[in-house]
Every structure is written in structure tokens, then in C-alpha cells.
């Protein structure tokens, strides 16, 4: 796909959406904003759709035009510029869905992440063989080369929790996910041992919600909360069997923060969670 025809990244779309929100808060139409900024209505619309690269200076100009005085928000928006620069995940564009690429981009740029899952372990904490077992169970079945691409993509995503400046990750996992046994006893045991090892890292917190806890808010979906430099620019991915949805409206962000807070309160402490994982691993 030629560079000029590449679809906007999720980061570019989010920058445009935030500029649109600022404009609407200022009660300006796209035509009025364009006239004040010396641009056409279509140029403003293209910027807001993420389809037109925008410089940091233009972001500052539009923010001032829209009456935004929160310098932390303006600075965060300017950091989202940078033309059409693409990350490593672009090499998978012809193989994987846009949602998968968006996920990798969000992980790359997040300050920290919180994940909650009832059935599957978080992708960032999965072993290669565990991931292979999951992909082999998909219906309709993937061809073997596609499975290998999917595994490669998942392992490359995990780079964000390694290295000199790893991202902080809190994983809230229901006991059911620990007992699923994907791939058979050997693979399942190795996966739990890996999970224990990752939970020992200073920047990774693993908490287990044990059977018998009772109500479990949003139990039908996996949730990933991406913390940005300013709370207004956070993003949530909600995963179900049929779709992935990226959420950034403020009322929804507030709701998912509250859901994750409740889940953390319901979960065992990290130390008690390690005991549960170790006990399940020994029983396999």
C-alpha cells in the first residue's frame, strides 16, 4: 500500500478526535474553525479524521483557537504528532486486522496498562506454546503460516514489558483462566510458571480473583486500560468473542476505571495470588 494511501493510525485518529472535541467545546463549526485558522472546512475535517498529518505547532495553534488552557493536555496532544511515522507492527498490515495493529500501537505509547480477564491470560504474559494452542483452536481454522505470524506478532508485542524502561502492567486474572489448561498439562504448567516469574518483576503486578468471590463486573469481556500522560487521553480496549472496541469517551473511561478498581479490590493480594498460581501449577 503506498504511504499516501495508508489509513490513519489509532494515535492519529485519537489526536483528530480530541481536536474535534476541543472545537465542539468552543462551539465552533468546522467551517468557522477553518476560517479563523486560515484553512478550508475540508482541511479541518481531514485533520479531525486523522487523515491529514499535522505538526505540533498547528496543534498548539488550534488548541489556543479553541480556548484550551490546560498546558498538560496541549503538550500531550503535540506528542501525538509526527507525520506518518509507523512502528514495527506495520510489517504485519497485510496479514493481521487493523485492531491488532491498533493494540500494538497503544501498548507502545502507553505509560502503563491495567488488564482484566476471566478466561484468557493477558497476551503480554503468554508463552509461545500457550499462544500457539489458542490460535490452533480458532474456528474457522487458521492456516499454519498465519498461526506463526500471529505468534510472532504476540511475542514482539511483549517487548513493552522488557528492556530498560518497561511499561508498568497490572494483570487481574480470574482463577478460571488459570485452570483452562490450553495446550495440555505440559504447556499449561509452563505457562503458570512463566506467569509466576513475570509477577516477580517490580513493574508487573499479578492479582487473582478466586472462585467464590461472587459478582464480577464486566465478566464477559477482557479489558485493557491504557494510561496516557494525561487522564483525558486514556484509552480502553474491550475484547469479546466477536469484536474489539476501543473506547475513549470520558464517561466510558470513568466507568472502566471504576470497574478495574472494583476488580482489584475483589482480587487477592499479589502474594496470595502467587500462592494460588503455584498451587494450581503443582496440581497439573
Secondary structure, 3 states (H helix, E strand, C coil): CCHHHCCCCHHHHHHHHHHHHHHHHCCCCHHHHHHHHCCCHHHHHHHHCCCCCCCHHHHHHHHHHCCCCCHHHHHHHHCCCCCCCCCHHHHHCCCCCHHHHHHHHHHHHCCEEEEEECCCCCHHHCCHHHHHHHHHCCCCCCCHHHHHHHHHHHHHHHHHHCCCCCCEEEEEEEHHHHCCCCCCHHHHHHHHHHHHHHHCCCCEEEEEECCCCCCCCCCCCEEEEEECCCHHHCEEEEECCCCEEEECCHHHHHHHHHHHHHHHHHCCCHHHHHHHHHHHHHHC
